[in-house]
Amino acid sequence: MQEIWSRALEDLRATTDRPAFESWLSPIQLVGEHDDQLDLGVPDPYFLDYVTSNLFDRICRSVDRVAHRPMQVRLLVADPSLMAPEPPTPQATASHRPHPPQVSLDFGDAGDAIPPSRPRDRDYLVRSLDFGSFVVGQPNQLAHGAAQAVAESDPPTFNPLFLYGGVGIGKTHLLHAIGHEVRQRHPERRILYVAAASFIDDFLNAIRSKDPDDRSRLRDRYRSVDLLLVDDVQFLQGKKKTQEEFFHTFNALHQAGKQIVLASDRFPSELSDFQDRLRSRFAWGLVAEIDAPDRDMRVAILHRKAAAQGMNLSMDVIHYLADHLRNNVRELEGALHKLALHARISQRELDLTLAREVMGPVIELPSQRLTIDAIQRTTAKHFLLKLTDLKGNKRHKAVVTPRMIAMALARKHTESSYPEIGRLFGGRDHSTVISACKRVKWWLSSDSRVQADVQAIEELLGR
């Protein structure tokens, strides 16, 4: 059973984002076995609730897959310091059924010590995500320097620090790295990393609770920290009551001189359906962009992450992956996990031949490779524009022409529809995108300068 669980964890590692795996799957341990049943232990009731709601089905599928037969999986709270004296009750377990059950948590005597959502004494920092494991290059140099400055300064230098950029390019890593550095320098300080989605859940649990003290516990949990690290703040979009709570939390911490660090996939002014007063506060300190890694960074990242996993990759494999995987760090990590799994299962050497067999059908298809975000950022960089200008409403020629070129390239190099492209360019109508594509096509047949610009951008994109 231990071997089955170890193999299931490896299977989950290959299909799960690293922060999610390190936070929610890696801590799970096999604590018992009965015939074809695995008893998996988690640290606390909040952990049990989250894993059951979000990851339980995936865990069950991985266990069945590696065991080559249907298995029973039971989750239970296994940390004695957080358990009642009696054995776990059915309310504190989850059994493997075709559809995961709704779990009702009975906190019993622990209810006074553990609020309905998040325990006080956990910072939720992932141990491996520190400054030492972060690869620095030109695309993330500013953000990395700002993160270090925030971690080392006392009182806060930039408050808040707002990190923004595309998916999987290091924002979460820097949040955790700041937390670890502050923890090392000031062990007595209270630090909390939280995804915006978890903040929403905590707020909804508090206002729905029948216990009138839960709202004050929520406020104490978030407003009594010395460092608050909030990931994916864009998910607060449209949540008016949650935004109100977050606004007051932000104010309380800021006025008390406590450090706030936020991460988002968008610049503050681009966060739609947000309170204006929140957007303005997000830009009070320093706003730092993280761009997708360039080729040199991708090579360095692959080197470091392969070494950390004990993989002996040749330079031709590293260059092959670096040349074809251009969007973010997460897909580089995913490729390494996938290659390692295939090499282990097939008992073959991880060479260029295997890499092409496994990754080629996906990464060598241009339409599946490029994203609109990558095209926008590359076009903005080529024309020395801000990304916000490219997506915004400025109408002078120095912005309109690059915007139309970016739209045309998005249509050419992705499978996105005209409406989808328009939505990602500031919510424009599909007819605007169609018109831009026609205009750029005409320019390419008659304007040598536009031809040179498009060629330069496509070269930067590897096309």
C-alpha positions as CSV (number, residue, x, y, z in Angstrom):
1,M,0.0,0.0,0.0
2,Q,2.9,2.4,0.7
3,E,4.3,1.7,-2.8
4,I,0.8,2.4,-4.3
5,W,0.5,5.7,-2.5
6,S,4.1,6.7,-3.4
7,R,3.4,6.0,-7.1
8,A,0.1,7.8,-6.8
9,L,1.9,10.9,-5.4
10,E,4.3,10.8,-8.4
11,D,1.4,10.6,-10.7
12,L,-0.3,13.5,-9.0
13,R,3.0,15.5,-9.1
14,A,3.1,15.1,-12.9
15,T,-0.4,16.5,-13.3
16,T,-0.6,19.2,-10.6
17,D,0.8,22.7,-10.4
18,R,3.8,22.7,-8.1
19,P,2.4,25.1,-5.5
20,A,-0.8,23.2,-5.3
21,F,1.1,19.9,-5.0
22,E,3.4,21.1,-2.3
23,S,0.7,22.8,-0.3
24,W,-2.1,20.2,-0.5
25,L,-0.9,16.8,-1.7
26,S,2.7,16.4,-0.5
27,P,1.7,16.6,3.2
28,I,-0.7,13.7,2.9
29,Q,0.6,10.5,4.4
30,L,-0.5,6.9,4.4
31,V,-1.5,6.1,8.0
32,G,-3.4,2.8,7.6
33,E,-4.4,0.1,5.2
34,H,-7.1,-2.6,5.2
35,D,-7.4,-5.0,2.2
36,D,-7.9,-2.7,-0.7
37,Q,-8.4,0.5,1.4
38,L,-5.9,3.3,1.9
39,D,-6.3,5.5,5.0
40,L,-4.6,8.8,4.2
41,G,-3.9,11.3,7.0
42,V,-4.1,15.1,6.7
43,P,-2.9,17.7,9.2
44,D,-6.2,19.3,10.3
45,P,-9.9,19.7,9.6
46,Y,-9.5,22.7,7.3
47,F,-7.0,20.6,5.2
48,L,-9.5,17.8,5.1
49,D,-12.3,20.0,4.0
50,Y,-10.2,21.6,1.2
51,V,-8.8,18.3,-0.2
52,T,-12.1,16.6,-0.1
53,S,-13.8,19.4,-2.0
54,N,-11.1,20.1,-4.5
55,L,-8.7,17.2,-4.9
56,F,-10.3,14.0,-3.6
57,D,-11.6,12.8,-7.0
58,R,-8.2,13.3,-8.5
59,I,-6.5,11.4,-5.7
60,C,-8.9,8.5,-6.2
61,R,-8.3,8.4,-9.9
62,S,-4.5,8.3,-9.4
63,V,-4.7,5.6,-6.8
64,D,-6.9,3.4,-9.1
65,R,-4.6,4.1,-12.0
66,V,-1.4,3.1,-10.4
67,A,-2.9,0.1,-8.5
68,H,-4.6,-1.2,-11.8
69,R,-7.7,-2.0,-9.8
70,P,-10.5,-0.1,-7.9
71,M,-9.3,1.0,-4.5
72,Q,-11.1,2.4,-1.4
73,V,-9.6,5.7,-0.2
74,R,-10.4,7.3,3.1
75,L,-9.2,10.7,4.3
76,L,-8.9,11.5,8.0
77,V,-7.4,14.0,10.3
78,A,-4.2,12.4,11.5
79,D,-2.5,15.1,13.5
80,P,-3.0,14.2,17.2
81,S,-2.7,17.8,18.4
82,L,-5.7,18.7,16.3
83,M,-7.9,15.6,16.9
84,A,-10.4,14.8,19.6
85,P,-9.4,11.9,21.9
86,E,-11.8,9.5,20.3
87,P,-11.2,7.9,16.9
88,P,-12.2,9.8,13.7
89,T,-15.9,9.7,13.2
90,P,-17.6,9.2,9.8
91,Q,-18.2,13.0,9.7
92,A,-14.4,13.5,9.6
93,T,-13.7,11.1,6.8
94,A,-14.3,10.8,3.1
95,S,-14.8,7.5,1.4
96,H,-14.1,6.7,-2.3
97,R,-17.4,6.7,-4.1
98,P,-18.2,7.5,-7.8
99,H,-18.9,11.0,-6.7
100,P,-17.1,12.5,-3.6
101,P,-19.6,13.1,-0.8
102,Q,-20.3,16.4,0.8
103,V,-18.3,16.4,4.0
104,S,-19.8,17.7,7.3
105,L,-17.0,18.5,9.7
106,D,-17.6,18.0,13.4
107,F,-15.0,20.0,15.3
108,G,-16.1,18.7,18.7
109,D,-13.9,20.0,21.5
110,A,-11.5,21.5,19.0
111,G,-14.1,24.0,17.9
112,D,-12.8,26.8,20.2
113,A,-9.3,26.4,19.0
114,I,-9.9,25.9,15.3
115,P,-12.2,28.4,13.5
116,P,-14.5,27.0,10.8
117,S,-12.0,27.8,8.1
118,R,-8.3,28.5,8.6
119,P,-6.1,27.7,11.7
120,R,-4.3,30.6,13.1
121,D,-0.9,29.1,13.5
122,R,-0.2,28.1,9.9
123,D,1.4,30.4,7.4
124,Y,0.8,28.1,4.4
125,L,4.3,28.8,3.0
126,V,5.7,26.1,0.6
127,R,9.2,25.3,1.9
128,S,10.8,24.8,-1.5
129,L,9.7,28.2,-2.9
130,D,12.4,30.5,-1.5
131,F,14.7,33.1,-3.1
132,G,17.5,30.5,-3.4
133,S,15.4,28.4,-5.8
134,F,14.2,31.4,-7.9
135,V,15.9,31.9,-11.2
136,V,16.6,35.6,-11.9
137,G,16.8,37.1,-15.4
138,Q,16.0,40.3,-17.3
139,P,12.2,39.5,-17.5
140,N,11.8,39.2,-13.7
141,Q,14.7,41.3,-12.4
142,L,12.6,44.2,-11.2
143,A,10.0,42.1,-9.4
144,H,12.7,39.9,-7.8
145,G,14.6,43.0,-6.5
146,A,11.4,44.5,-5.2
147,A,10.5,41.3,-3.4
148,Q,13.9,41.1,-1.8
149,A,13.7,44.8,-0.7
150,V,10.3,44.1,0.9
151,A,11.5,41.1,2.7
152,E,14.6,42.9,4.0
153,S,13.1,46.3,4.9
154,D,11.7,47.3,8.2
155,P,9.5,49.3,8.3
156,P,8.0,48.6,4.8
157,T,9.6,50.3,1.8
158,F,6.8,49.5,-0.7
159,N,3.4,48.9,0.8
160,P,1.7,47.3,-0.9
161,L,4.0,45.5,-3.4
162,F,1.8,44.5,-6.3
163,L,3.3,41.8,-8.6
164,Y,1.5,41.2,-11.9
165,G,2.1,39.0,-15.0
166,G,0.9,36.0,-16.9
167,V,0.2,32.5,-15.6
168,G,3.0,30.4,-14.2
169,I,5.9,32.9,-14.4
170,G,6.9,33.2,-10.8
171,K,4.5,35.4,-8.9
172,T,3.5,32.8,-6.4
173,H,7.1,31.8,-6.0
174,L,8.1,35.3,-5.0
175,L,5.2,35.6,-2.5
176,H,6.4,32.5,-0.7
177,A,10.0,33.6,-0.9
178,I,9.2,36.9,0.8
179,G,7.4,35.0,3.5
180,H,10.4,32.6,4.1
181,E,12.9,35.5,4.2
182,V,10.8,37.4,6.7
183,R,10.3,34.3,8.8
184,Q,14.1,33.8,8.9
185,R,14.8,37.4,9.9
186,H,11.9,37.8,12.3
187,P,10.7,34.4,13.6
188,E,8.3,36.0,16.0
189,R,6.2,37.7,13.3
190,R,2.9,36.4,12.1
191,I,2.9,35.6,8.4
192,L,0.0,34.4,6.2
193,Y,-0.1,33.3,2.6
194,V,-3.6,33.0,1.1
195,A,-5.1,32.6,-2.3
196,A,-7.9,35.1,-3.0
197,A,-10.2,32.2,-3.5
198,S,-9.5,31.0,0.1
199,F,-10.1,34.5,1.4
200,I,-13.5,34.4,-0.3
201,D,-14.3,31.0,1.2
202,D,-13.3,32.1,4.6
203,F,-15.5,35.2,4.4
204,L,-18.5,33.3,3.1
205,N,-18.1,30.7,5.9
206,A,-18.0,33.4,8.5
207,I,-21.1,35.3,7.3
208,R,-23.0,32.0,6.9
209,S,-22.0,30.7,10.3
210,K,-24.6,30.6,13.1
211,D,-21.8,31.5,15.6
212,P,-21.8,35.3,15.9
213,D,-18.1,35.2,16.9
214,D,-16.9,33.8,13.6
215,R,-16.9,37.1,11.9
216,S,-14.6,38.6,14.5
217,R,-12.4,35.5,14.3
218,L,-12.1,36.1,10.6
219,R,-11.1,39.7,11.1
220,D,-8.6,38.8,13.8
221,R,-7.0,36.1,11.6
222,Y,-6.3,38.5,8.7
223,R,-5.9,41.8,10.5
224,S,-3.5,40.6,13.2
225,V,-0.7,39.4,10.9
226,D,2.5,41.2,10.3
227,L,2.8,40.1,6.7
228,L,-0.1,39.3,4.4
229,L,0.6,37.6,1.1
230,V,-2.4,37.4,-1.2
231,D,-2.3,35.5,-4.5
232,D,-4.5,35.8,-7.5
233,V,-6.4,38.9,-6.3
234,Q,-8.2,39.1,-9.7
235,F,-10.5,36.4,-8.3
236,L,-12.1,39.0,-6.0
237,Q,-13.6,40.4,-9.2
238,G,-17.4,41.0,-8.9
239,K,-17.4,39.9,-5.2
240,K,-18.8,43.1,-3.8
241,K,-19.2,42.0,-0.1
242,T,-15.9,40.2,-0.1
243,Q,-14.2,43.3,-1.6
244,E,-15.7,45.4,1.2
245,E,-14.2,43.0,3.8
246,F,-10.8,43.0,2.0
247,F,-10.8,46.8,1.7
248,H,-11.2,47.1,5.5
249,T,-8.5,44.4,6.0
250,F,-6.1,46.2,3.7
251,N,-6.7,49.5,5.5
252,A,-6.3,48.0,9.0
253,L,-3.0,46.4,8.1
254,H,-1.7,49.4,6.1
255,Q,-2.5,51.9,8.8
256,A,-0.8,49.6,11.4
257,G,2.4,49.6,9.2
258,K,2.1,45.9,8.4
259,Q,3.4,44.7,5.0
260,I,1.0,43.7,2.2
261,V,2.1,41.8,-0.9
262,L,-0.4,41.1,-3.7
263,A,-0.1,39.1,-6.9
264,S,-2.4,39.3,-10.0
265,D,-2.5,38.4,-13.6
266,R,-3.4,42.0,-14.4
267,F,-2.2,45.5,-13.8
268,P,-4.3,47.2,-11.0
269,S,-6.1,49.5,-13.4
270,E,-7.1,46.5,-15.6
271,L,-8.9,44.8,-12.8
272,S,-12.5,45.1,-13.9
273,D,-15.5,45.0,-11.6
274,F,-13.4,46.1,-8.7
275,Q,-14.1,49.0,-6.3
276,D,-12.1,52.1,-7.5
277,R,-10.8,52.6,-4.0
278,L,-9.3,49.1,-4.0
279,R,-7.7,49.6,-7.4
280,S,-6.1,52.8,-6.3
281,R,-4.8,51.3,-3.1
282,F,-3.2,48.4,-5.0
283,A,-1.0,51.0,-6.7
284,W,-0.1,52.9,-3.6
285,G,3.3,51.2,-3.2
286,L,5.2,49.6,-6.1
287,V,3.7,47.8,-9.1
288,A,6.2,45.4,-10.6
289,E,5.6,43.3,-13.8
290,I,7.0,39.8,-14.3
291,D,7.4,38.8,-17.9
292,A,7.7,35.4,-19.5
293,P,11.2,33.9,-19.3
294,D,13.5,34.5,-22.2
295,R,15.5,31.7,-23.7
296,D,18.6,32.1,-21.4
297,M,16.3,32.0,-18.4
298,R,14.4,28.9,-19.7
299,V,17.7,27.1,-20.1
300,A,18.8,28.1,-16.5
301,I,15.4,27.1,-15.1
302,L,15.5,23.7,-16.8
303,H,19.0,23.1,-15.5
304,R,18.1,24.0,-11.9
305,K,14.8,22.1,-11.7
306,A,16.2,19.0,-13.4
307,A,19.1,19.0,-10.9
308,A,16.7,19.4,-8.0
309,Q,14.7,16.4,-9.2
310,G,17.9,14.3,-9.7
311,M,17.4,14.2,-13.5
312,N,20.5,14.0,-15.7
313,L,19.4,16.0,-18.8
314,S,21.7,16.4,-21.8
315,M,22.0,19.9,-23.3
316,D,20.2,18.9,-26.5
317,V,17.1,17.9,-24.4
318,I,17.3,21.2,-22.4
319,H,17.7,23.3,-25.6
320,Y,14.8,21.4,-27.3
321,L,12.5,22.2,-24.4
322,A,13.7,25.8,-24.0
323,D,13.2,26.4,-27.7
324,H,9.7,25.1,-27.8
325,L,8.3,26.0,-24.3
326,R,8.2,29.8,-24.2
327,N,5.3,30.8,-22.2
328,N,6.0,30.2,-18.5
329,V,7.9,28.3,-15.8
330,R,5.0,26.1,-15.0
331,E,5.0,24.4,-18.3
332,L,8.7,23.8,-18.1
333,E,8.2,22.1,-14.7
334,G,5.3,20.1,-16.2
335,A,7.4,18.9,-19.1
336,L,10.2,17.7,-16.8
337,H,7.6,15.8,-14.6
338,K,6.1,14.2,-17.7
339,L,9.4,13.2,-19.2
340,A,10.6,11.7,-15.9
341,L,7.4,9.7,-15.6
342,H,7.6,8.4,-19.1
343,A,11.3,7.5,-18.8
344,R,10.6,5.6,-15.5
345,I,7.5,3.7,-16.9
346,S,9.2,2.8,-20.1
347,Q,12.6,2.2,-18.5
348,R,14.3,4.2,-21.2
349,E,17.0,6.8,-21.1
350,L,15.7,10.3,-21.1
351,D,17.3,11.5,-24.3
352,L,16.3,13.7,-27.2
353,T,14.5,10.8,-29.0
354,L,12.2,10.2,-26.0
355,A,11.7,13.9,-25.5
356,R,10.5,14.3,-29.1
357,E,8.3,11.3,-28.8
358,V,6.6,12.5,-25.6
359,M,6.5,16.3,-26.1
360,G,6.7,16.7,-29.8
361,P,3.0,16.1,-30.6
362,V,2.1,19.0,-28.3
363,I,4.9,21.5,-28.3
364,E,5.8,21.4,-32.0
365,L,2.3,22.4,-33.0
366,P,2.4,26.3,-33.3
367,S,-1.4,26.7,-32.8
368,Q,-1.2,25.0,-29.5
369,R,1.9,26.8,-28.3
370,L,1.4,30.5,-28.5
371,T,-1.0,32.4,-26.3
372,I,-2.6,35.8,-26.8
373,D,-1.0,37.0,-23.7
374,A,2.5,36.1,-25.1
375,I,1.7,37.9,-28.3
376,Q,0.4,41.0,-26.5
377,R,3.5,41.2,-24.3
378,T,5.9,40.6,-27.2
379,T,4.2,43.2,-29.4
380,A,4.2,45.8,-26.5
381,K,7.9,45.2,-25.9
382,H,8.8,45.5,-29.6
383,F,7.0,48.9,-29.8
384,L,8.2,50.1,-26.4
385,L,4.6,50.3,-25.1
386,K,2.9,49.4,-21.9
387,L,0.7,46.4,-22.0
388,T,-2.1,48.5,-20.6
389,D,-1.8,50.8,-23.6
390,L,-2.2,47.9,-26.0
391,K,-5.3,46.7,-24.3
392,G,-6.6,50.2,-23.4
393,N,-8.6,52.9,-25.3
394,K,-5.8,55.2,-26.5
395,R,-6.5,56.2,-30.2
396,H,-3.3,57.8,-31.5
397,K,-1.4,56.0,-34.2
398,A,1.6,55.0,-32.1
399,V,-0.8,52.7,-30.1
400,V,-3.5,51.8,-32.6
401,T,-1.2,50.3,-35.2
402,P,0.6,48.0,-32.7
403,R,-2.7,47.0,-31.3
404,M,-4.0,45.9,-34.7
405,I,-0.8,44.1,-35.4
406,A,-1.1,42.2,-32.2
407,M,-4.8,41.3,-33.0
408,A,-3.8,40.0,-36.4
409,L,-1.0,37.9,-34.9
410,A,-3.3,36.5,-32.3
411,R,-5.7,35.4,-35.1
412,K,-2.9,33.9,-37.1
413,H,-1.0,32.1,-34.4
414,T,-3.7,30.9,-32.1
415,E,-7.0,29.1,-32.5
416,S,-8.9,31.9,-30.7
417,S,-12.1,33.3,-32.2
418,Y,-12.6,36.9,-33.2
419,P,-14.9,37.5,-30.1
420,E,-12.3,35.8,-27.8
421,I,-9.5,38.0,-29.2
422,G,-11.6,41.1,-28.8
423,R,-12.4,40.2,-25.2
424,L,-8.7,39.9,-24.3
425,F,-8.0,43.3,-26.0
426,G,-10.0,45.3,-23.5
427,G,-13.5,43.9,-24.3
428,R,-13.6,45.0,-28.0
429,D,-16.2,43.8,-30.4
430,H,-15.4,41.0,-32.8
431,S,-15.9,43.4,-35.8
432,T,-13.0,45.5,-34.5
433,V,-10.7,42.4,-34.6
434,I,-11.9,41.5,-38.1
435,S,-11.2,45.0,-39.3
436,A,-7.8,45.0,-37.7
437,C,-6.9,41.7,-39.4
438,K,-7.9,43.0,-42.8
439,R,-6.0,46.2,-42.3
440,V,-2.8,44.4,-41.3
441,K,-3.1,42.1,-44.3
442,W,-3.3,45.1,-46.6
443,W,-0.3,46.7,-44.9
444,L,1.8,43.5,-45.3
445,S,1.3,43.8,-49.0
446,S,2.1,47.5,-49.3
447,D,4.1,48.8,-46.2
448,S,7.6,47.6,-45.8
449,R,7.8,49.1,-42.2
450,V,4.9,47.0,-41.1
451,Q,6.4,44.0,-42.8
452,A,9.6,44.5,-40.8
453,D,7.7,45.0,-37.5
454,V,5.6,41.8,-38.0
455,Q,8.7,39.8,-39.0
456,A,10.6,41.1,-35.9
457,I,7.7,40.2,-33.6
458,E,7.3,36.7,-35.1
459,E,11.0,36.1,-34.7
460,L,10.8,37.0,-31.0
461,L,7.8,34.6,-30.7
462,G,9.9,31.9,-32.5
463,R,7.7,31.9,-35.6
